[in-house]
């Protein structure tokens, strides 16, 4: 019996002493949730990738789901990936027959490329890596916006509250240019999405590049705390790319999100509530 016990003990110790299997760097760079923004289009898409791996420079995936954020996704029709050093080239065809090509380094969470529709000229496309829970929140909010379900309640504003809409962008971000043109130019979407826009503080915090790791650009002194970690040491802003939006009421972040879908479905409803409470 003692011999048997010793045998199992040695087996257990061997298992415990085995080195942990390192995460595949290609899987870490590609797997997960992505927000896909096409230049001059206000309706964002999403992509969820799983099972990415590289063999002899060719990247394959087990599945890649793609679609509009307010709709169900469908599997991509074709996928091609190449790995060269730390550079990744992805090429895939969407369910709508558009060809997407992006190239990026493995440590980048915001990438740029081209989106070529079945009929039409190529457009700039930007893909932003998001935590799964943020993409899920965006998709739920986008669907709820269509059904006019009221937003969850948060701390209330009052007549003395200071309300800020913080926009983080970059001059080399194609999607940022599209947002600025559509929302402040020919379509004037900002006054439609946020009717109270003239009555709140709009802060444009430009970064030197969309690749910047800084949480935000220059802001008024009273908002410098946004760039600091919270009490648990985590970033206050969940910014992983641009355009990024945050609603700040007094000393609290009420809502934040990426892309125009984040602005319209996460941030704008809370702006309307905050401004209504400030008036009352």
Secondary structure by P-SEA (a helix, b strand, c coil): caaaaaaaaaaaaaaaacccccccccccccccbbbbbcccccbbbbbbbccccccccbbbbcbbbbccccbbbbcccbbbbbbcccbbbbbbbcccbbbbbbbbcccccbbbbbbbcccccbbbbbbbbbcaaaaaaaaaaaaaaaacccccccccccccbbbbbbbbbbcccaaaaaaaaaaccccccccccccccccbbbbbbccccccccccccccccccccccccccccccccccccccbbbbbcccccccccccccccccccaaaaaaaaaaaac
